[in-house]
């Protein structure tokens, strides 16, 4: 199995390499934009989302983020794609808060049960 340090290094390298076409897209002449657009929209940005979210929150969150980005962009454009990512981060935060509260509640119940079972 690959170590976490090696995995982070590989993901960082992928993240940096796939950011290069975006720089070319931003700084290229307007006449050349149609050449860069499909590569940036459908390859570079999804790979950046995948590697960034994977480093931030794990592979499951990364796959959901890429699927949301591609679906929202394909159906409604950039605005909906960005909104889908914001919504995903909010939903993840809500999920983490609920999970933390449930964990705290079960820890209290376990402490109460173990304290009540003492002779």
N, CA, C and O atoms as a GROMACS GRO file, in nm:
protein
  476
    1UNK      N    1   0.083  -0.118   0.000
    1UNK     CA    2   0.000   0.000   0.000
    1UNK      C    3   0.088   0.125   0.000
    1UNK      O    4   0.199   0.123   0.054
    2UNK      N    5   0.042   0.229  -0.058
    2UNK     CA    6   0.117   0.353  -0.069
    2UNK      C    7   0.099   0.435   0.060
    2UNK      O    8  -0.010   0.441   0.116
    3UNK      N    9   0.206   0.497   0.104
    3UNK     CA   10   0.199   0.576   0.227
    3UNK      C   11   0.123   0.707   0.202
    3UNK      O   12   0.112   0.753   0.089
    4UNK      N   13   0.072   0.766   0.310
    4UNK     CA   14  -0.003   0.891   0.298
    4UNK      C   15   0.085   1.005   0.246
    4UNK      O   16   0.037   1.089   0.170
    5UNK      N   17   0.210   1.008   0.286
    5UNK     CA   18   0.301   1.113   0.238
    5UNK      C   19   0.323   1.102   0.087
    5UNK      O   20   0.324   1.203   0.016
    6UNK      N   21   0.341   0.980   0.038
    6UNK     CA   22   0.359   0.960  -0.106
    6UNK      C   23   0.232   0.996  -0.182
    6UNK      O   24   0.238   1.056  -0.289
    7UNK      N   25   0.116   0.959  -0.126
    7UNK     CA   26  -0.011   0.991  -0.191
    7UNK      C   27  -0.030   1.142  -0.201
    7UNK      O   28  -0.073   1.192  -0.305
    8UNK      N   29   0.001   1.215  -0.093
    8UNK     CA   30  -0.011   1.361  -0.095
    8UNK      C   31   0.083   1.422  -0.198
    8UNK      O   32   0.044   1.515  -0.269
    9UNK      N   33   0.206   1.372  -0.206
    9UNK     CA   34   0.302   1.424  -0.303
    9UNK      C   35   0.255   1.403  -0.446
    9UNK      O   36   0.267   1.492  -0.530
   10UNK      N   37   0.202   1.286  -0.473
   10UNK     CA   38   0.151   1.256  -0.608
   10UNK      C   39   0.032   1.346  -0.641
   10UNK      O   40   0.024   1.400  -0.751
   11UNK      N   41  -0.060   1.361  -0.546
   11UNK     CA   42  -0.177   1.446  -0.571
   11UNK      C   43  -0.137   1.592  -0.589
   11UNK      O   44  -0.196   1.661  -0.673
   12UNK      N   45  -0.040   1.640  -0.513
   12UNK     CA   46   0.007   1.778  -0.531
   12UNK      C   47   0.068   1.797  -0.669
   12UNK      O   48   0.044   1.899  -0.735
   13UNK      N   49   0.147   1.701  -0.713
   13UNK     CA   50   0.210   1.709  -0.844
   13UNK      C   51   0.104   1.710  -0.955
   13UNK      O   52   0.112   1.790  -1.048
   14UNK      N   53   0.006   1.623  -0.945
   14UNK     CA   54  -0.104   1.621  -1.042
   14UNK      C   55  -0.176   1.754  -1.041
   14UNK      O   56  -0.209   1.808  -1.147
   15UNK      N   57  -0.203   1.806  -0.922
   15UNK     CA   58  -0.273   1.934  -0.908
   15UNK      C   59  -0.196   2.047  -0.977
   15UNK      O   60  -0.256   2.129  -1.047
   16UNK      N   61  -0.066   2.051  -0.957
   16UNK     CA   62   0.015   2.157  -1.018
   16UNK      C   63   0.026   2.141  -1.170
   16UNK      O   64   0.020   2.240  -1.243
   17UNK      N   65   0.043   2.019  -1.217
   17UNK     CA   66   0.057   1.996  -1.361
   17UNK      C   67  -0.071   2.033  -1.436
   17UNK      O   68  -0.066   2.093  -1.542
   18UNK      N   69  -0.186   1.997  -1.380
   18UNK     CA   70  -0.312   2.027  -1.449
   18UNK      C   71  -0.356   2.172  -1.432
   18UNK      O   72  -0.456   2.212  -1.491
   19UNK      N   73  -0.285   2.250  -1.352
   19UNK     CA   74  -0.313   2.393  -1.343
   19UNK      C   75  -0.248   2.469  -1.458
   19UNK      O   76  -0.288   2.582  -1.488
   20UNK      N   77  -0.148   2.411  -1.522
   20UNK     CA   78  -0.077   2.478  -1.631
   20UNK      C   79  -0.168   2.513  -1.748
   20UNK      O   80  -0.160   2.625  -1.798
   21UNK      N   81  -0.257   2.422  -1.796
   21UNK     CA   82  -0.346   2.461  -1.906
   21UNK      C   83  -0.439   2.577  -1.872
   21UNK      O   84  -0.479   2.653  -1.960
   22UNK      N   85  -0.475   2.591  -1.745
   22UNK     CA   86  -0.561   2.703  -1.706
   22UNK      C   87  -0.486   2.834  -1.720
   22UNK      O   88  -0.543   2.934  -1.762
   23UNK      N   89  -0.358   2.834  -1.686
   23UNK     CA   90  -0.276   2.955  -1.703
   23UNK      C   91  -0.267   2.990  -1.852
   23UNK      O   92  -0.277   3.107  -1.889
   24UNK      N   93  -0.247   2.889  -1.937
   24UNK     CA   94  -0.246   2.913  -2.082
   24UNK      C   95  -0.379   2.965  -2.131
   24UNK      O   96  -0.383   3.050  -2.219
   25UNK      N   97  -0.488   2.915  -2.076
   25UNK     CA   98  -0.621   2.959  -2.114
   25UNK      C   99  -0.643   3.106  -2.078
   25UNK      O  100  -0.701   3.181  -2.156
   26UNK      N  101  -0.598   3.145  -1.960
   26UNK     CA  102  -0.619   3.282  -1.913
   26UNK      C  103  -0.533   3.381  -1.991
   26UNK      O  104  -0.578   3.491  -2.024
   27UNK      N  105  -0.408   3.344  -2.018
   27UNK     CA  106  -0.315   3.439  -2.080
   27UNK      C  107  -0.300   3.423  -2.231
   27UNK      O  108  -0.215   3.490  -2.290
   28UNK      N  109  -0.377   3.338  -2.295
   28UNK     CA  110  -0.364   3.321  -2.440
   28UNK      C  111  -0.442   3.431  -2.512
   28UNK      O  112  -0.533   3.491  -2.455
   29UNK      N  113  -0.406   3.457  -2.636
   29UNK     CA  114  -0.483   3.555  -2.714
   29UNK      C  115  -0.628   3.506  -2.735
   29UNK      O  116  -0.654   3.386  -2.736
   30UNK      N  117  -0.718   3.599  -2.752
   30UNK     CA  118  -0.859   3.563  -2.766
   30UNK      C  119  -0.886   3.473  -2.886
   30UNK      O  120  -0.979   3.393  -2.883
   31UNK      N  121  -0.805   3.484  -2.991
   31UNK     CA  122  -0.826   3.402  -3.109
   31UNK      C  123  -0.796   3.254  -3.082
   31UNK      O  124  -0.850   3.167  -3.150
   32UNK      N  125  -0.712   3.226  -2.982
   32UNK     CA  126  -0.676   3.088  -2.952
   32UNK      C  127  -0.761   3.025  -2.842
   32UNK      O  128  -0.744   2.907  -2.811
   33UNK      N  129  -0.852   3.100  -2.782
   33UNK     CA  130  -0.935   3.046  -2.673
   33UNK      C  131  -1.017   2.923  -2.714
   33UNK      O  132  -1.026   2.829  -2.635
   34UNK      N  133  -1.076   2.920  -2.831
   34UNK     CA  134  -1.152   2.799  -2.868
   34UNK      C  135  -1.066   2.672  -2.870
   34UNK      O  136  -1.120   2.562  -2.854
   35UNK      N  137  -0.935   2.685  -2.890
   35UNK     CA  138  -0.848   2.568  -2.887
   35UNK      C  139  -0.830   2.514  -2.745
   35UNK      O  140  -0.820   2.393  -2.725
   36UNK      N  141  -0.824   2.603  -2.648
   36UNK     CA  142  -0.800   2.564  -2.508
   36UNK      C  143  -0.927   2.526  -2.432
   36UNK      O  144  -0.922   2.448  -2.337
   37UNK      N  145  -1.039   2.581  -2.473
   37UNK     CA  146  -1.162   2.571  -2.393
   37UNK      C  147  -1.203   2.428  -2.359
   37UNK      O  148  -1.224   2.400  -2.241
   38UNK      N  149  -1.216   2.337  -2.454
   38UNK     CA  150  -1.262   2.202  -2.415
   38UNK      C  151  -1.166   2.130  -2.320
   38UNK      O  152  -1.210   2.060  -2.229
   39UNK      N  153  -1.037   2.146  -2.341
   39UNK     CA  154  -0.939   2.081  -2.255
   39UNK      C  155  -0.949   2.134  -2.112
   39UNK      O  156  -0.947   2.058  -2.016
   40UNK      N  157  -0.961   2.265  -2.099
   40UNK     CA  158  -0.970   2.325  -1.967
   40UNK      C  159  -1.101   2.288  -1.898
   40UNK      O  160  -1.102   2.252  -1.781
   41UNK      N  161  -1.211   2.297  -1.972
   41UNK     CA  162  -1.342   2.273  -1.911
   41UNK      C  163  -1.366   2.128  -1.872
   41UNK      O  164  -1.423   2.102  -1.766
   42UNK      N  165  -1.323   2.035  -1.955
   42UNK     CA  166  -1.362   1.896  -1.934
   42UNK      C  167  -1.248   1.804  -1.890
   42UNK      O  168  -1.272   1.687  -1.862
   43UNK      N  169  -1.125   1.857  -1.883
   43UNK     CA  170  -1.013   1.774  -1.836
   43UNK      C  171  -0.944   1.840  -1.718
   43UNK      O  172  -0.938   1.783  -1.609
   44UNK      N  173  -0.891   1.960  -1.739
   44UNK     CA  174  -0.810   2.024  -1.635
   44UNK      C  175  -0.889   2.056  -1.509
   44UNK      O  176  -0.846   2.020  -1.399
   45UNK      N  177  -1.002   2.121  -1.522
   45UNK     CA  178  -1.078   2.159  -1.403
   45UNK      C  179  -1.129   2.036  -1.327
   45UNK      O  180  -1.116   2.033  -1.205
   46UNK      N  181  -1.187   1.935  -1.394
   46UNK     CA  182  -1.227   1.816  -1.317
   46UNK      C  183  -1.110   1.745  -1.247
   46UNK      O  184  -1.126   1.696  -1.135
   47UNK      N  185  -0.994   1.739  -1.312
   47UNK     CA  186  -0.878   1.676  -1.246
   47UNK      C  187  -0.831   1.761  -1.129
   47UNK      O  188  -0.791   1.706  -1.026
   48UNK      N  189  -0.834   1.892  -1.142
   48UNK     CA  190  -0.799   1.980  -1.030
   48UNK      C  191  -0.898   1.962  -0.914
   48UNK      O  192  -0.857   1.956  -0.798
   49UNK      N  193  -1.025   1.955  -0.946
   49UNK     CA  194  -1.126   1.933  -0.841
   49UNK      C  195  -1.102   1.799  -0.774
   49UNK      O  196  -1.106   1.789  -0.651
   50UNK      N  197  -1.079   1.696  -0.853
   50UNK     CA  198  -1.057   1.562  -0.799
   50UNK      C  199  -0.936   1.559  -0.706
   50UNK      O  200  -0.946   1.510  -0.593
   51UNK      N  201  -0.823   1.611  -0.752
   51UNK     CA  202  -0.703   1.605  -0.669
   51UNK      C  203  -0.714   1.696  -0.547
   51UNK      O  204  -0.669   1.660  -0.438
   52UNK      N  205  -0.772   1.814  -0.563
   52UNK     CA  206  -0.785   1.907  -0.451
   52UNK      C  207  -0.880   1.855  -0.345
   52UNK      O  208  -0.848   1.858  -0.226
   53UNK      N  209  -0.998   1.809  -0.387
   53UNK     CA  210  -1.093   1.756  -0.290
   53UNK      C  211  -1.041   1.628  -0.226
   53UNK      O  212  -1.066   1.603  -0.108
   54UNK      N  213  -0.968   1.548  -0.302
   54UNK     CA  214  -0.912   1.424  -0.246
   54UNK      C  215  -0.814   1.457  -0.134
   54UNK      O  216  -0.816   1.393  -0.029
   55UNK      N  217  -0.729   1.558  -0.156
   55UNK     CA  218  -0.636   1.598  -0.050
   55UNK      C  219  -0.710   1.658   0.069
   55UNK      O  220  -0.668   1.641   0.183
   56UNK      N  221  -0.819   1.728   0.042
   56UNK     CA  222  -0.892   1.798   0.148
   56UNK      C  223  -0.983   1.706   0.228
   56UNK      O  224  -0.985   1.713   0.351
   57UNK      N  225  -1.059   1.620   0.160
   57UNK     CA  226  -1.163   1.546   0.232
   57UNK      C  227  -1.175   1.399   0.194
   57UNK      O  228  -1.262   1.330   0.248
   58UNK      N  229  -1.093   1.350   0.106
   58UNK     CA  230  -1.100   1.208   0.072
   58UNK      C  231  -1.156   1.182  -0.067
   58UNK      O  232  -1.211   1.271  -0.132
   59UNK      N  233  -1.140   1.058  -0.109
   59UNK     CA  234  -1.175   1.021  -0.246
   59UNK      C  235  -1.326   1.024  -0.269
   59UNK      O  236  -1.369   1.062  -0.378
   60UNK      N  237  -1.406   0.986  -0.172
   60UNK     CA  238  -1.551   0.985  -0.189
   60UNK      C  239  -1.603   1.126  -0.217
   60UNK      O  240  -1.680   1.146  -0.310
   61UNK      N  241  -1.560   1.221  -0.137
   61UNK     CA  242  -1.598   1.362  -0.154
   61UNK      C  243  -1.548   1.414  -0.288
   61UNK      O  244  -1.616   1.492  -0.354
   62UNK      N  245  -1.429   1.372  -0.329
   62UNK     CA  246  -1.371   1.416  -0.456
   62UNK      C  247  -1.453   1.367  -0.574
   62UNK      O  248  -1.479   1.443  -0.667
   63UNK      N  249  -1.494   1.242  -0.572
   63UNK     CA  250  -1.574   1.189  -0.683
   63UNK      C  251  -1.710   1.257  -0.692
   63UNK      O  252  -1.759   1.285  -0.801
   64UNK      N  253  -1.772   1.282  -0.577
   64UNK     CA  254  -1.899   1.355  -0.578
   64UNK      C  255  -1.879   1.496  -0.634
   64UNK      O  256  -1.961   1.544  -0.713
   65UNK      N  257  -1.771   1.563  -0.593
   65UNK     CA  258  -1.744   1.698  -0.641
   65UNK      C  259  -1.724   1.704  -0.791
   65UNK      O  260  -1.775   1.795  -0.856
   66UNK      N  261  -1.650   1.610  -0.847
   66UNK     CA  262  -1.627   1.608  -0.992
   66UNK      C  263  -1.757   1.579  -1.066
   66UNK      O  264  -1.785   1.642  -1.168
   67UNK      N  265  -1.835   1.484  -1.017
   67UNK     CA  266  -1.962   1.451  -1.082
   67UNK      C  267  -2.056   1.571  -1.079
   67UNK      O  268  -2.122   1.601  -1.179
   68UNK      N  269  -2.063   1.640  -0.965
   68UNK     CA  270  -2.147   1.759  -0.957
   68UNK      C  271  -2.099   1.868  -1.052
   68UNK      O  272  -2.180   1.932  -1.119
   69UNK      N  273  -1.969   1.890  -1.057
   69UNK     CA  274  -1.915   1.993  -1.144
   69UNK      C  275  -1.950   1.966  -1.290
   69UNK      O  276  -2.002   2.054  -1.359
   70UNK      N  277  -1.922   1.845  -1.337
   70UNK     CA  278  -1.946   1.812  -1.478
   70UNK      C  279  -2.095   1.817  -1.511
   70UNK      O  280  -2.134   1.870  -1.615
   71UNK      N  281  -2.177   1.762  -1.422
   71UNK     CA  282  -2.321   1.764  -1.448
   71UNK      C  283  -2.378   1.904  -1.450
   71UNK      O  284  -2.453   1.939  -1.541
   72UNK      N  285  -2.343   1.984  -1.351
   72UNK     CA  286  -2.394   2.121  -1.344
   72UNK      C  287  -2.341   2.206  -1.459
   72UNK      O  288  -2.415   2.286  -1.516
   73UNK      N  289  -2.214   2.190  -1.495
   73UNK     CA  290  -2.159   2.267  -1.605
   73UNK      C  291  -2.226   2.228  -1.737
   73UNK      O  292  -2.260   2.314  -1.818
   74UNK      N  293  -2.244   2.099  -1.758
   74UNK     CA  294  -2.304   2.052  -1.882
   74UNK      C  295  -2.449   2.099  -1.894
   74UNK      O  296  -2.494   2.137  -2.002
   75UNK      N  297  -2.523   2.096  -1.783
   75UNK     CA  298  -2.665   2.132  -1.788
   75UNK      C  299  -2.690   2.282  -1.783
   75UNK      O  300  -2.782   2.331  -1.849
   76UNK      N  301  -2.610   2.358  -1.705
   76UNK     CA  302  -2.644   2.498  -1.683
   76UNK      C  303  -2.530   2.598  -1.693
   76UNK      O  304  -2.556   2.718  -1.690
   77UNK      N  305  -2.406   2.555  -1.704
   77UNK     CA  306  -2.296   2.649  -1.717
   77UNK      C  307  -2.216   2.668  -1.589
   77UNK      O  308  -2.234   2.596  -1.490
   78UNK      N  309  -2.125   2.767  -1.595
   78UNK     CA  310  -2.032   2.790  -1.484
   78UNK      C  311  -2.100   2.829  -1.354
   78UNK      O  312  -2.061   2.783  -1.247
   79UNK      N  313  -2.200   2.913  -1.362
   79UNK     CA  314  -2.267   2.960  -1.240
   79UNK      C  315  -2.323   2.844  -1.159
   79UNK      O  316  -2.304   2.837  -1.038
   80UNK      N  317  -2.393   2.754  -1.226
   80UNK     CA  318  -2.451   2.639  -1.157
   80UNK      C  319  -2.341   2.545  -1.108
   80UNK      O  320  -2.356   2.484  -1.002
   81UNK      N  321  -2.233   2.533  -1.183
   81UNK     CA  322  -2.123   2.445  -1.142
   81UNK      C  323  -2.057   2.497  -1.014
   81UNK      O  324  -2.029   2.420  -0.923
   82UNK      N  325  -2.034   2.626  -1.007
   82UNK     CA  326  -1.974   2.684  -0.887
   82UNK      C  327  -2.071   2.674  -0.770
   82UNK      O  328  -2.030   2.643  -0.658
   83UNK      N  329  -2.198   2.700  -0.795
   83UNK     CA  330  -2.299   2.688  -0.690
   83UNK      C  331  -2.308   2.545  -0.638
   83UNK      O  332  -2.329   2.524  -0.518
   84UNK      N  333  -2.293   2.447  -0.726
   84UNK     CA  334  -2.297   2.307  -0.682
   84UNK      C  335  -2.180   2.275  -0.589
   84UNK      O  336  -2.195   2.196  -0.496
   85UNK      N  337  -2.064   2.334  -0.615
   85UNK     CA  338  -1.949   2.310  -0.528
   85UNK      C  339  -1.969   2.375  -0.391
   85UNK      O  340  -1.934   2.317  -0.289
   86UNK      N  341  -2.024   2.495  -0.389
   86UNK     CA  342  -2.052   2.563  -0.262
   86UNK      C  343  -2.154   2.481  -0.182
   86UNK      O  344  -2.139   2.463  -0.062
   87UNK      N  345  -2.257   2.433  -0.250
   87UNK     CA  346  -2.359   2.352  -0.184
   87UNK      C  347  -2.299   2.223  -0.129
   87UNK      O  348  -2.335   2.180  -0.020
   88UNK      N  349  -2.208   2.163  -0.203
   88UNK     CA  350  -2.143   2.041  -0.158
   88UNK      C  351  -2.061   2.067  -0.030
   88UNK      O  352  -2.065   1.986   0.062
   89UNK      N  353  -1.989   2.178  -0.024
   89UNK     CA  354  -1.911   2.211   0.096
   89UNK      C  355  -2.003   2.237   0.215
   89UNK      O  356  -1.972   2.196   0.327
   90UNK      N  357  -2.116   2.304   0.193
   90UNK     CA  358  -2.211   2.328   0.302
   90UNK      C  359  -2.270   2.196   0.351
   90UNK      O  360  -2.282   2.174   0.471
   91UNK      N  361  -2.309   2.110   0.258
   91UNK     CA  362  -2.366   1.980   0.296
   91UNK      C  363  -2.264   1.896   0.372
   91UNK      O  364  -2.300   1.828   0.469
   92UNK      N  365  -2.138   1.901   0.331
   92UNK     CA  366  -2.034   1.826   0.402
   92UNK      C  367  -2.017   1.879   0.544
   92UNK      O  368  -2.002   1.801   0.638
   93UNK      N  369  -2.019   2.010   0.560
   93UNK     CA  370  -2.005   2.071   0.694
   93UNK      C  371  -2.121   2.031   0.784
   93UNK      O  372  -2.101   1.997   0.900
   94UNK      N  373  -2.243   2.034   0.730
   94UNK     CA  374  -2.360   1.992   0.807
   94UNK      C  375  -2.346   1.846   0.849
   94UNK      O  376  -2.375   1.811   0.963
   95UNK      N  377  -2.304   1.762   0.757
   95UNK     CA  378  -2.285   1.620   0.786
   95UNK      C  379  -2.181   1.600   0.896
   95UNK      O  380  -2.202   1.518   0.987
   96UNK      N  381  -2.070   1.673   0.890
   96UNK     CA  382  -1.967   1.660   0.993
   96UNK      C  383  -2.017   1.705   1.130
   96UNK      O  384  -1.985   1.642   1.230
   97UNK      N  385  -2.095   1.812   1.135
   97UNK     CA  386  -2.150   1.860   1.262
   97UNK      C  387  -2.246   1.758   1.321
   97UNK      O  388  -2.242   1.729   1.440
   98UNK      N  389  -2.334   1.704   1.237
   98UNK     CA  390  -2.429   1.603   1.285
   98UNK      C  391  -2.356   1.479   1.336
   98UNK      O  392  -2.391   1.424   1.440
   99UNK      N  393  -2.256   1.437   1.263
   99UNK     CA  394  -2.179   1.320   1.304
   99UNK      C  395  -2.106   1.344   1.436
   99UNK      O  396  -2.099   1.254   1.520
  100UNK      N  397  -2.051   1.463   1.454
  100UNK     CA  398  -1.982   1.496   1.580
  100UNK      C  399  -2.080   1.498   1.697
  100UNK      O  400  -2.047   1.451   1.806
  101UNK      N  401  -2.200   1.552   1.676
  101UNK     CA  402  -2.300   1.554   1.783
  101UNK      C  403  -2.344   1.413   1.819
  101UNK      O  404  -2.360   1.381   1.937
  102UNK      N  405  -2.363   1.328   1.719
  102UNK     CA  406  -2.402   1.190   1.746
  102UNK      C  407  -2.292   1.117   1.822
  102UNK      O  408  -2.320   1.038   1.912
  103UNK      N  409  -2.168   1.141   1.786
  103UNK     CA  410  -2.056   1.078   1.853
  103UNK      C  411  -2.048   1.123   1.998
  103UNK      O  412  -2.025   1.042   2.088
  104UNK      N  413  -2.068   1.252   2.021
  104UNK     CA  414  -2.064   1.305   2.157
  104UNK      C  415  -2.179   1.246   2.240
  104UNK      O  416  -2.161   1.212   2.357
  105UNK      N  417  -2.296   1.236   2.179
  105UNK     CA  418  -2.412   1.182   2.249
  105UNK      C  419  -2.391   1.035   2.285
  105UNK      O  420  -2.422   0.994   2.396
  106UNK      N  421  -2.337   0.956   2.192
  106UNK     CA  422  -2.314   0.814   2.221
  106UNK      C  423  -2.204   0.796   2.325
  106UNK      O  424  -2.209   0.701   2.403
  107UNK      N  425  -2.105   0.885   2.327
  107UNK     CA  426  -2.000   0.878   2.428
  107UNK      C  427  -2.058   0.906   2.567
  107UNK      O  428  -2.020   0.842   2.665
  108UNK      N  429  -2.151   1.003   2.575
  108UNK     CA  430  -2.217   1.032   2.702
  108UNK      C  431  -2.302   0.915   2.748
  108UNK      O  432  -2.304   0.881   2.866
  109UNK      N  433  -2.373   0.853   2.654
  109UNK     CA  434  -2.457   0.738   2.690
  109UNK      C  435  -2.371   0.621   2.737
  109UNK      O  436  -2.408   0.552   2.832
  110UNK      N  437  -2.257   0.598   2.672
  110UNK     CA  438  -2.167   0.490   2.713
  110UNK      C  439  -2.112   0.518   2.853
  110UNK      O  440  -2.098   0.425   2.933
  111UNK      N  441  -2.081   0.643   2.883
  111UNK     CA  442  -2.029   0.680   3.015
  111UNK      C  443  -2.137   0.660   3.120
  111UNK      O  444  -2.108   0.615   3.231
  112UNK      N  445  -2.260   0.694   3.087
  112UNK     CA  446  -2.370   0.679   3.180
  112UNK      C  447  -2.396   0.530   3.208
  112UNK      O  448  -2.417   0.492   3.323
  113UNK      N  449  -2.396   0.449   3.104
  113UNK     CA  450  -2.420   0.306   3.119
  113UNK      C  451  -2.309   0.241   3.200
  113UNK      O  452  -2.336   0.159   3.289
  114UNK      N  453  -2.183   0.276   3.171
  114UNK     CA  454  -2.072   0.217   3.246
  114UNK      C  455  -2.069   0.266   3.391
  114UNK      O  456  -2.029   0.191   3.480
  115UNK      N  457  -2.111   0.388   3.417
  115UNK     CA  458  -2.115   0.439   3.554
  115UNK      C  459  -2.229   0.372   3.632
  115UNK      O  460  -2.217   0.349   3.752
  116UNK      N  461  -2.339   0.342   3.564
  116UNK     CA  462  -2.453   0.280   3.629
  116UNK      C  463  -2.432   0.132   3.654
  116UNK      O  464  -2.503   0.074   3.737
  117UNK      N  465  -2.339   0.069   3.588
  117UNK     CA  466  -2.317  -0.075   3.605
  117UNK      C  467  -2.213  -0.107   3.710
  117UNK      O  468  -2.182  -0.224   3.732
  118UNK      N  469  -2.159  -0.008   3.775
  118UNK     CA  470  -2.059  -0.032   3.880
  118UNK      C  471  -2.127  -0.090   4.003
  118UNK      O  472  -2.239  -0.051   4.036
  119UNK      N  473  -2.061  -0.185   4.073
  119UNK     CA  474  -2.122  -0.245   4.194
  119UNK      C  475  -2.114  -0.157   4.315
  119UNK      O  476  -2.161  -0.195   4.422
   0.00000   0.00000   0.00000
